[in-house]
């Protein structure tokens, strides 16, 4: 399969260049070639007019290309300085005999790039925005003149996103060149000088962002008009279906991850749970779904106390979960589509032969792939072979076909392209209209604002605010996400 097909791409000195495309369009392959993870089969890469050979990450670093991945490549238990030194290619400037001297040099360098944190501090003690800044500083310290930023705002607060934009502009003024990958079209338009759109492995357009509108970018990405995005329709919610009272949950280290949380989700309502990753959302979901036991408090479903019952019993009562990590928690990647869709099935009491039952499940899987628009040549194809958007549709098809009374959807659109995101959001709206109580957990503030009837904000395991749709805006929620009061 050809992932990149005769791509021509030019990056100017001091330019922030956006890179767009659906999942599977070839963006990841392209930047993996530039960063040395893959080797190109044909074509050439020129930097400052000279041909370079990049066949490994070390080749890329020596050529001046650095990549900041969406999932940071830092060791949490190491200090900032240790992470920056780790893997450093020795040069006369960086190969210093004294670790203390090296720390001083690194601290001077980090301060130049706006990281006012002692370089002896452990990475695990830092915010996600600070960790991302370390990744950028690390690439610059290693000598990168070309930076590739992969979905850099996915886990940032509005203030951290603003700080990142200012840092990128500062780097561009200093002559750094940046490839900025994002599914957020407004950010591409706001941050980038030019944008290139890939579709099916080919470049379909390169435009100056000042000459193109967000709607034009959307059409270029998918090759058609997406129409009007789904909107939250006014609807009177029903009674509370899922109720949480003074819930306290410990993390794997025995520390408090969720503290005294009380809230409810009503029938026909989407309750958005906003917060920066790592503020107790994961442990909250696990406690609600029965994976993790709370140390205090109660969870009620349709008035019944389910605090101590199993996952299966909760499922029988109508609770379903779309996990945040679809690849590790929602799917078995080496199973076929039909096998993954059958994971929810209970065969108790059935006396069909295995082959008969397999036939029924495969036919049901074919119906679900049509209903949920899963792009695949066959339901026998392995889920590993699907794009991220289609993998998420398999999870949704399995979960929603059970007609849940309560749906917990954690980061349902993370890493998905514009077409898949719009489809997932439409399905959540349909569940709401059907009367399902939907709890949406997302670190994407715009997603929470777009989809939710009411919003709660988690900070350090506590609920620090409950905001109605009419009162909610990015600034208010952003302040709450960083522990400030709603009014600043």
C-alpha positions, 0 to 999 in steps of 0.5 A: 500500500502506498502511504505517501504518493509523490509528495512535494512539500516546501518549508520556509525559514521562520515559517509555521506550516500546518499539515492537515488530512484525515486519519490515513491520509499519510500525515503520520508516514510523512513526518515519520520519514522526516524524523527518521522513523521510516525510510522513503522508497523514492524521492529526496529530502533537501535542507538548505538546498542540500540533499540529506539522507534520513534513515534513523532518528539520529540521522534526523537529529544530525540533520536538524529535524526534531519531533515533539510527539503527541504522547510525550517521550519523557521519563517521569521519574527523571529530572528535566535536565536528565530528560534533555541529556538523554539520547543527546548526540555528543558535540563539543558544546554538549559533551560536558564533563561536569553534570553540575556544569551541564545543568547550568547550561541547560537551565540557561537554555530553558530560561531562554525559551520561557521555562522558568522551572529548576532543571533538577525538578522531576518531570512527574511534578510538572503540568502537561504544558510544562512537559510539552515545553520541555520536549520542545526545548529538548529538540532545540537543545539537540540542535533542531532547526526544523520542529514537527509538532504532532497535535500539540494542543490536544492536552493543553488548557486555553492559557497553555495553548496561548503560551504555545502559540506565542512560543511558536511565533517567537521561534519562527522570528528566530528562524526556526521552521515548524510543521504543525499537525492538528485536527483543529482547523481554527488553530491552523488558521490562527497559528500557521502561515501556510497549510498543506492538505493531504488526501489518500497519500497525495498533496491536494492543496497548499494555501496561505492561511490568510487566503482560505476559510475554515470551511474550505479547509474542511472540504479539502480534507474530506473532498466533499462538503460536510454540511452544517455541523451537528448542533445540540438541540434544546431538550428538557432532561428527565430524572437523574439516572446515574448519581454519585455521592461523596465518591473518593477513589485512590490511584494505583499508588494509594493516593487520593485521585478522586475526592468527595465527588458528588454529581448526577447525570439525567436522562436525555442529557450530556454532562461534560466533565472537563479537566486537564488529563491526570486530574482524576478523570481516569479513576472516576470512570473506573470507579463508575464502571466497576473496574476500581473500588471506591474507598468512600461514597456511593454510585447509584444507577436508576436508584440502585446502589451499584458501588460494590457490584461487578462490571457485568452487573452494571452492564445488565443494568444498562451502563456502558463505557467508551474507554479513553484508550480505544486501542488498549482498553476498547479493542483487541487489535489482533481480533477481527471486526466481528470478533470485537463486536461480539465481545459484548455478546452473552451466549449464556443459554444458547445451544447453537453450534459454534459455526452457527453462532459464528454465522449469526455474529458475522451477519450482525457485524455486517449490519453494524458496519453498514449502520455505523459506516465502518470502512472495511472490505470485510468483517473478518479484517483485523481491527489493527488494519483500520484507521483510528476513526474506524476503530472508534466506530467499532467500539461505538457500534458494540457499545451503542447496539446494547441500547445503554441507559447510561453512556460514559464516553471518555475522550471519544474524539481524541486523535480523530479527523474532522469527518470521524469527529463529526460522525461520533458527535452526531451519534452522541446527540442521537443517544441524548435524543433517545433518552440516554444519560451521557457523561462526556469526559474530555480534555478538549474544552471546545468539545465539552462546550459544543456537546454538553448541556451542563459542565463540571470541572475536575481539578486535583480530583475534586469538582471545582465547578458546575456550570450551565450551558448558558454561563459557560465559556472557554475562559471560565472553564479554563480558569477552573481547569487550572485551579483558579476561581471561575471569575479569576 
